[in-house]
Every structure is written in structure tokens, then in C-alpha cells.
Amino acid sequence: MKKTCLLTMVVGLILLNFAFGDNLIGNGSFEDQSPAFWSPLNGTFGEAVDISSTEQYAGFHSFEITKSAASSDVVGWVSDNNATLYWNNATAGTYALTGYVKTVGVNTNPASDAEKVGIVYEFKNASGGELTTETVWADQSVADKDWTKLTGVAILTEAPASVVVKLVMGKEATGTVYFDNIDCNTTDTWTMGIFNYGAEDVNGWMDWYSENGSYAVVTDAEAHTGSYSVVMEQPDTCSQLNELVYYSKPYPVEAGEWYKIGVWVKTENVLDSSEFEPTYITKEGIPERISLCYFFHGDADIETAWDKLPGGDKFVYIDQREASTGWTHYVVAEQAPAGDEPATGISVRARFNNKVTGKAWFDDFTVEKIIIDGDNLIGNGSFEDQSPAFWSPLNGTFGEAVDISSTEQYAGFHSFEITKSAASSDVVGWVSDNNATLYWNNATAGTYALTGYVKTVGVNTNPASDAEKVGIVYEFKNASGGELTTETVWADQSVADKDWTKLTGVAILTEAPASVVVKLVMGKEATGTVYFDNIDCNTTDTWTMGIFNYGAEDVNGWMDWYSENGSYAVVTDAEAHTGSYSVVMEQPDTCSQLNELVYYSKPYPVEAGEWYKIGVWVKTENVLDSSEFEPTYITKEGIPERISLCYFFHGDADIETAWDKLPGGDKFVYIDQREASTGWTHYVVAEQAPAGDEPATGISVRARFNNKVTGKAWFDDFTVEKMKVAPGTGIITDKGFGGDIPVKYAIMDNYPNPFNPETRIVYSLPQSGKVNLTVYNILGQKVRNLTDTVQNAGTFTLTWDARNDFGQNVPTGIYIAVLTINNQRVTRKMVLMR
């Protein structure tokens, strides 16, 4: 019935668990239609108390109460405490009390309050004592009366700690009543309002839009899953275009942890442009764009403050290259801020910026904690292994007979070194990897030019046999390992010491080689020290291949790209974040021509559709700077003046022999260049490996100067780590109809119990605070910490998968769940039966 489009650049297929998964967003699919911030009062939602979509004073809904006969108590709706809810800050003063009411078939001329219909405003102090209670009654002189404004006044000499509103029909009242636009505020200046005053928003959500013909509301006309979604529309005939937002309440997060944030979106006739591609996370507000928007909260109590928003608004712009799109998943990941401004919560929103027109539906919002699932994929990410990339010792030990010289070189910074003080049992030297089809190489039949540079120091002279000689051996073989040809170019040993000399040779192949291997050798009878540099092997007509790390410039697992213009990218021991080594990149502003510099890793395997965290530490010195050069999230924009952690995914079936398919292309994470010099700073992002038609098979990372950067920077400790949704950490809010606060701390019976393989632990919190829920065995030994974070008052569910903190299955037995909060401690016994 519904077409699904899958964006492979930003997104991938994710199986969502709405019942007991790890989604932190309560009612992310809008299936709970009870009103946000209100609860039934002595009635059942959908029966005596309901939300009307046919009667409203303004907007789309109103609160409805229906009674056909007398009841044992008043029936209606009761609000949450609004006194200090989020941005509210109720003070002493004169309060204007207002609301709208419509009656249909109600009892008339009530003789007592028990027969009346009205709005009750209750103001209390912190001890629960009444400051004042004011009631504004509906006009019941007739049974049916259209929308009428009710007004009243409350005078408070102290700031209330609680402001609760009740929409009531007395126990003797009958008929149907609708309430809308309920308000309560000081008359001089705004200090508070009633949340969800018009019954427009479902449980856990809020809205923001102007009455200009636009709207943001839950609908049953479209849905990605279930029956409901949020629809936002702003026709181009609106009197004035404005921002539209449908946004969640905040939910607790843990500072420094990673969270995956997603939503499904469908569009119809929205403002479009060929330039409106979907984006990664950005802080840029683009007026014409539609987004998944979110921010982190930093207030100690996210229920009573909305002041600290570390990092501000984050936008993930959807695909607006076409005016209408099917259901598409947009999902990103970010680390919750830590440090001086730690995150305590997160809220998400569907958002039209203020120049958007058209219609869009949003469904299935998710926020899931994700954790590292495995080791660093990047080999030698800290550059401590100084052995040369793509070469191995040949009958010698690295650092002894065979080494890399940083004092002798024909070009660059290094050369291959071989030292022998006496005869050996075999040739000694260096042997390359097979270069024939390595990455972008594609060796063919033809005439090959063989070249290299050699320098000798104290070598034996006038060799009488090959065993006494020094040279470069080029071996060409077919797929079966059979020799096609072997060519050797020998060094001049007429003197013991000879400065850098170019060696040349030719190899003629009548078929394409499957293997091209180069050996830098000293014969078993040769002695002295030899240096080799700039080893090459290529067809003479057109370029088909080269020798990787031909100049010994790159350490194991790495490659470089820079021009010989006075710039460089090389491993150094002058600076390091950890260990002894880092990569230094420098491009002086005196260079003959500025060019791109890159030091990049070989590709490593990844799994399509999985999430990976990509990071590096960077230090800068006298780099090109600007107040506008803030650090960025992932972007595809190449900015010439910027320094970046750069990476891309590979899509070739064999990432060792091809470098053609790069799904998504280059991704840049630009560093902080607001100052010319910075200390070691960690830059880290997360992305889902592309799936779908162009699935990822690998990833490579790089230190990168774009082509107008000047100055010096060091890079160290590159990481790529697979991530997964954190098991057993999902907190599901079971807060009823949005207002029932528990009266005590408790752990209810877990279910099932006994259990195998998992059980759900339900606990209640009458107050917000730092919550720790830990499972112990019968000996009192800690088994698993399930949560340790700030949570609001309410009822919550956690799932334990019968594993310990190390991910191992625990045996059959009795386990104790211990809830600790605000100096309170409660327990519950659980039985695991394997």
C-alpha cells in the first residue's frame, strides 16, 4: 500500500522494535492517541473522556466529556503540574484564567456544584498546601450552547509550586461537553501557560505553528507503520510563511554516550530544487528545507527546565530534489555532549523551516543508544609499527639487517636500507607485495620500464658472481604461479662508495601478469650497506601500474599523496598524541603552488548496513584560520581552505584488488580552524555503511589538507569501530495518559518470571533523580548494570537479556534487581531457568 524509498547515502534498512526495543522516544509512532500533559479524571479514555476531532474552538481537536447518567464522582480531564514544566516559571501575581466550552444536551439550571460543568484551577505550595482554587463555570441555562469563553482571576501572594487544571462534569451532571484553549497566566508578563491547552498533541509531543493556514498535527490519513503519523502542511497561499514544528518531550541520555536518531518521512508537493540533497548533521538553518531536527538538553531536571541546550539545534535535511517522495528513512548518530556542558536529555522534532511550502508526513521517530561492538578496524592507526607499507623483509630482521633509513634518501624522507657485515646463507633484502592488480593497478601485456635508485656505502667491489652483487629483481608471473619473465638491474660496484645512481631495465610481456613482485637484494656473498629509493615498474605507452610505497615513505597500512612543491605528509616522532609517532602534514605558504596533501589508510572490510564510529586526534600549528572555520559534522562539500578527517566507503567485491566503487564518495569532517594553533583535539563521527544497490564492503580513512590549506598539522590514533544498539538499555516510558505520577519507588513483578532468555523489569519513580538499576546474583556479586542515568518521575521498563556486563550468558539461578535512587533502595527477585 505504501511505497518505501531507501536513501543509501544517509540511511539503511533498520528493523525497529516498537514494543520492547531500545527506542528512547516514547510514542515515537504516535499510536498512543491520549493527549500530552493530561490524564483522565475518574473516567476511561475513549469512553467517558475522549479527544474530539469533530468539535473544536480552534485547531483540530478539543477535550470531550460525556455522561449519560450520574456518576460516583466528578468525571473529566486533569492536567500535569504546569508550574515549572519546561520553560514555565509560575510566580506570585494576578492570574487570568480562561478557556472555551461547548455543551450538547447537558442538564440545565444546576442546583448545586455536583450538577455543574466547569474548569477548576488549583494552585499549591511545595508542601502540597492549597494557595487558592478557582473555578469558572459553564453557562447551563440551556442544554446546547456553542463555544463560549469562560474567564476568571486568581490572586497569589507567593509563587505556586503546583498549577493543575481540571476540566470537570459534576457527578450529577449529564450530557456532552467540549473544552478548548485552556489558559492560565499572570496578567502583567508571561510566566507560564498550560501545556497542550487545545488537545492538539498526542502523548509525549508538542507543536509550534502559526494560525496562518499552516498546521502540524497527528493524522490517520498516512502512516509508515501502524495507523498514525504527523502531517505538516504550509500551502503557498498562506498569508505569511512561518516555521512549523512537532516536537517530543525530552528523554534522558548519558553524557558521552552515542545515540542513533532517526525518522521516516514522506513528502507531497514540497518546495524542491536539484540542490536540495539530503544532508548529514548540520547546524546551518536553511529556510527552504524540511528536517529531522533535534537537540540535547543540559538541565539537571529536564522536566522543569529548558535552558541549557549544549550544541544547539541540529538539522538533518531530507531529500527535496523532487517535490514528492515515498517513505524514506533518515538516520544519523551523534555523541551526547560531555565536558563542561554535559547532556542530560534529548528531544526530537519534525520541522519545516520558515520558507517551506507543501506537505510532509513524519513517523517512527527513534533514539537508540549505540555502543562499540569490536576492535579498531584500522591497522596501525597510531603509526607505532614503523615497518614499510607493502614491503616485507627478505631473509632479514627489520631493524637489523633490513631497515628504513631516515638519513639517506634520493627523494622524500626515507629509503630502503640493507646492511651486511659478512656473508649470509641467502640473499638479504626487501620484497614487495604483489602489485599487479593492487587497488587501482591493472598490469597488462606490453613493454615495462624498470627503474630505481641505489646508493652504496662500503660494499664489496668488482663482484665475480651474482652472489656478490647488489640489485633490483622484477618478477612477473601468471595466475598459476608460472614465470613470465624475471629481470634484474644491477648496481655499479666498481667502487665501494657510490652516490645515488639510477638503474634502468626493460621487461617485455606477451600476456598480462597476475603477479608483479620486486626484490631489493644483496647477494649472500655481498657486504656493506645499500640504500634503494623510487622503485618503479610500468608499461611504457600508458600507465597501467606502479609500485606501492616505492620510496619507503609510508608505514605499514598507509599511503600518501603530495606534490614535490615543498609540502609533505609523513610519519614523524616529533609529536604524538599517544605512543611515539604521528603523521605530520605541512604546506608552507612559500610553496611554489598549493596542492592537496593526503595520508591515507588501506581499506578495511565493513558490513553493509552496520554502523561505524570514525575518529582521529589532531593538533595544528600556524594553519590557515578564520572565525568561520568551525569544526563540522560529516559533509560531502569540499572546502579548499579546510583540514579534515576524510573517509569513504568502498563497494568493490575485493577491496584488495579494486578501487572503483566508492558508494557515497568522499566524506569530510572538518577540524577546528578558528585559531591557527590548537592542542590535541578528538574529532569523531558515526555513519551507517551503505547498503541497498551499492553496498559497502570496506572503508579507508585519511588525514587531509585540501588544496588551499597552509601551515602544519599532526594526526594520530585513527579509529573505525563497529557499533550496535546497546542491549538491555532501552527505557520505555509506561506513563499511562501522560500525568499519573507514581506514589512510591518500586520494582513491580518482572515478566515473565521465571524467564528465558529475557525478562522485563518495570519500576516506578515518584521523583526525578539519578537512577541505578543493577542485577546481582544470589551471592551478592554484580552481574549487570542496566542503567545509571538521570530519569524523570514516571514508570519505566527495562529488558534484561540474561547476560552479564561482558555480554556472556549467565547460568540458571536466582538474581536480584536492585533499584537505587535518591537514597532509596528497592529490590526484586528474578528466576532464570535455562
GIFEN-V328244 format. One record per pair of residues at least 4 apart in sequence whose ideal C-beta (glycine too) atoms are under 6 Angstrom apart, sorted by the first residue. I is the first residue (numbers start at 1). J is the second residue. Records with the same first field share a line. If there is no record, write none. Layout:
I: J, J
This chain:
2: 327
3: 326
4: 327
5: 325, 326, 328
6: 692
7: 11, 278, 328
8: 690, 692, 694
9: 664
10: 278, 330
11: 329, 330, 331
12: 609, 688, 691
17: 21
18: 29
20: 799
21: 730
22: 368, 725, 730
23: 28, 366, 368
24: 251, 367
25: 248, 365, 367
26: 204, 733
27: 32, 203, 204
28: 365, 366
29: 225, 226, 364
30: 202, 218, 228
31: 226, 228
32: 203
33: 202
34: 45, 203, 737
35: 51, 196, 199
36: 196, 201, 203, 205, 738
37: 80, 195, 196, 738
38: 77, 79
39: 78, 737, 738, 739, 740
40: 45, 49, 737
41: 76, 77, 78
42: 73, 75
43: 48, 49, 75
45: 49, 737
46: 50
48: 66, 75
49: 65, 77
50: 64
51: 61, 199
52: 62, 64, 178
53: 61
55: 62, 178
56: 61, 62, 180
57: 100, 147, 180, 181
58: 181
59: 198, 200
60: 217
61: 199, 200
62: 178, 180, 199
63: 77, 167, 179, 199
64: 178
65: 76, 169, 177
66: 176
67: 75, 169, 174
70: 171, 172
71: 75, 171
73: 171
74: 168, 170, 171
75: 169
76: 166, 167, 168, 169
77: 167
78: 166
79: 164, 165
80: 739
81: 162, 164
82: 88, 163, 194, 195
83: 90, 160, 161, 162, 163
84: 88, 304
85: 195
86: 306
87: 306
88: 192
89: 191
90: 159, 160, 163, 191, 192
91: 159, 191
92: 156, 157, 158, 159
93: 186
94: 155, 187
95: 154, 184, 186
96: 187
97: 121, 134, 136, 152, 184
98: 151, 183
99: 119, 150, 182
100: 147, 149, 180, 181
101: 138, 148, 150, 179
102: 146, 147, 178
103: 145, 177
104: 144, 176
105: 143, 175
106: 140, 143, 175
107: 115, 173, 174
108: 140, 143
110: 115, 116, 140
113: 170
114: 170, 171, 172
115: 170, 172, 173
116: 137, 170
117: 138, 169, 173, 177
118: 135, 136, 137, 138
119: 136, 167
120: 135, 166, 168
121: 134, 154, 165, 184
122: 133, 164
123: 131, 132, 156, 160, 163
124: 128, 130, 162
125: 129, 131, 161
126: 161
131: 156, 160
132: 154
134: 152, 154
136: 150, 152
139: 145
165: 182, 194
167: 179
169: 173, 177
180: 198
181: 197, 198
182: 194, 197
183: 194, 197
184: 194
185: 190, 192, 193
186: 191
196: 201
200: 207
201: 205, 206, 207
202: 218
203: 738
204: 248, 249
205: 248
206: 247
207: 216, 246
208: 245
209: 214, 215, 216, 244
210: 242
212: 238, 239, 240, 242
213: 235, 238
214: 234, 238, 244
216: 232, 244, 246
218: 228, 230
219: 231
220: 227, 228
222: 229, 361
223: 227, 228, 229, 363
224: 264, 327, 363, 364
225: 364
229: 361, 363
230: 246, 350, 362
231: 361
232: 244, 350, 352, 360
233: 359
234: 238, 352, 356, 357
236: 357
241: 354, 355
242: 354
243: 354
244: 352
245: 349, 351
246: 350
247: 347, 349
248: 347, 348
250: 297, 302, 345, 347
251: 345
252: 345, 789, 790, 791
253: 336, 343, 345, 346
254: 789
255: 336, 338, 342, 343
256: 338
257: 336, 369
258: 333, 335, 370
259: 367, 369
260: 333, 368, 370
261: 294, 332, 367
262: 331, 366
263: 292, 330, 362, 365
264: 327, 329, 363, 364
265: 318, 328, 360, 362
266: 327, 361
267: 324, 325, 360
268: 324, 359
269: 323, 358
270: 320, 323, 358
271: 288, 356, 357, 358
272: 320, 322, 323
274: 321
276: 320, 321
278: 318, 319
279: 317
280: 633, 634
281: 314, 316, 332, 633
282: 315
287: 353, 354, 355
288: 355
289: 317, 353
290: 318, 352, 356, 360
291: 315, 316, 317, 351
292: 316, 330
293: 315, 349, 351
294: 314, 348
295: 309, 313
296: 310, 311, 336, 337, 343, 346
297: 302, 344, 345
298: 308, 310, 341, 343, 344
299: 305, 307, 308
301: 768
302: 344, 345
303: 768, 792
310: 337, 341, 343
311: 337
316: 330, 332
318: 330
319: 325
333: 686
336: 343
337: 341, 343
338: 342
344: 790
346: 367
348: 365
350: 362
352: 356
368: 725
369: 726, 729
370: 723, 725
371: 726
372: 721, 723
373: 722, 723, 724
374: 722
376: 381, 719, 721
377: 604, 720
378: 601, 718, 720
379: 557
380: 385, 556, 557
381: 718, 719
382: 578, 579, 717
383: 555, 571, 581
384: 579, 581
385: 556
386: 555
387: 398, 556
388: 404, 549, 552
389: 549, 554, 556, 558
390: 433, 548, 549
391: 430, 432
392: 431
393: 398, 402
394: 429, 430, 431
395: 426, 428
396: 401, 402, 428
398: 402
399: 403
401: 419, 428
402: 418, 430
403: 417
404: 414, 552
405: 415, 417, 531
406: 414
408: 415, 531
409: 414, 415, 533
410: 453, 500, 533, 534
411: 534
412: 551, 553
413: 570
414: 552, 553
415: 531, 533, 552
416: 430, 520, 532, 552
417: 531
418: 429, 522, 530
419: 529
420: 428, 522, 527
423: 525
424: 428, 524
426: 524
427: 521, 523, 524
428: 522
429: 520, 521, 522
430: 520
431: 519
432: 517, 518
434: 515, 517
435: 441, 516, 547, 548
436: 443, 513, 514, 515, 516
437: 441, 657
438: 548
439: 659
440: 659
441: 545
442: 544
443: 512, 513, 516, 544, 545
444: 512, 544
445: 509, 510, 511, 512
446: 539
447: 508, 540
448: 507, 537, 539
449: 540
450: 474, 487, 489, 505, 537
451: 504, 536
452: 472, 503, 535
453: 500, 502, 533, 534
454: 491, 501, 503, 532
455: 499, 500, 531
456: 498, 530
457: 497, 529
458: 496, 528
459: 493, 496, 528
460: 468, 526, 527
461: 493, 496
463: 468, 469, 493
466: 523
467: 523, 524, 525
468: 523, 525, 526
469: 490, 523
470: 491, 522, 526, 530
471: 488, 489, 490, 491
472: 489, 520
473: 488, 519, 521
474: 487, 507, 518, 537
475: 486, 517
476: 484, 485, 509, 513, 516
477: 481, 483, 515
478: 482, 484, 514
479: 514
484: 509, 513
485: 507
487: 505, 507
489: 503, 505
492: 498
518: 535, 547
520: 532
522: 526, 530
533: 551
534: 550, 551
535: 547, 550
536: 547, 550
537: 547
538: 543, 545, 546
539: 544
549: 554
553: 560
554: 558, 559, 560
555: 571
557: 601, 602
558: 601
559: 600
560: 569, 599
561: 598
562: 567, 568, 569, 597
563: 595
565: 591, 592, 593
566: 588, 591
567: 587, 591, 597
568: 586
569: 585, 597, 599
571: 581, 583
572: 584
573: 580, 581
575: 582, 714
576: 580, 581, 582, 716
577: 617, 680, 716, 717
578: 717
582: 714, 716
583: 599, 703, 715
584: 714
585: 597, 703, 705, 713
586: 712
587: 591, 705, 709, 710
589: 710
594: 707, 708
595: 707
596: 707
597: 705
598: 702, 704
599: 703
600: 700, 702
601: 700, 701
603: 650, 655, 698, 700
604: 698
605: 698
606: 689, 696, 698, 699
608: 689, 691, 695, 696
609: 691
610: 689, 722
611: 686, 688, 723
612: 720, 722
613: 686, 721, 723
614: 647, 685, 720
615: 684, 719
616: 645, 683, 715, 718
617: 680, 682, 716, 717
618: 671, 681, 713, 715
619: 680, 714
620: 677, 678, 713
621: 677, 712
622: 676, 711
623: 673, 676, 711
624: 641, 709, 710, 711
625: 673, 675, 676
627: 674
629: 673, 674
631: 671, 672
632: 670
634: 667, 669, 685
635: 668
640: 706, 707, 708
641: 708
642: 670, 706
643: 671, 705, 709, 713
644: 668, 669, 670, 704
645: 669, 683
646: 666, 668, 702, 704
647: 667, 701
648: 662, 666
649: 663, 664, 689, 690, 696, 699
650: 655, 697, 698
651: 661, 663, 694, 696, 697
652: 658, 660, 661
654: 658
655: 697, 698
663: 690, 694, 696
664: 690
669: 683, 685
671: 683
672: 678
689: 696
690: 694, 696
691: 695
699: 720
701: 718
703: 715
705: 709
727: 801
728: 786, 799, 800, 801
731: 796
732: 797
733: 794
734: 795, 797
735: 794, 795
736: 740
741: 793
742: 764, 766, 795
743: 766
744: 766
745: 824, 826
746: 764, 826
747: 763, 817, 819, 826, 828
748: 762
750: 759, 761, 830
751: 760
753: 830
754: 831, 833
755: 759
756: 833, 834
757: 802
758: 799, 801
759: 800
760: 797, 799
761: 798, 817
762: 797
763: 796, 819
764: 795
765: 793
766: 793
767: 793
768: 792, 793
769: 821, 822
770: 790
771: 791, 821
772: 788, 820
773: 786, 787, 819
774: 785, 818
775: 783, 784, 815, 817
776: 780, 782, 783, 816
777: 781, 783, 815
778: 814
783: 804, 810
784: 804, 805
786: 798
802: 810, 832
803: 807, 809
804: 808, 810
812: 832, 833, 834
814: 831
815: 830
816: 827, 829
817: 828
818: 827
819: 826
820: 825
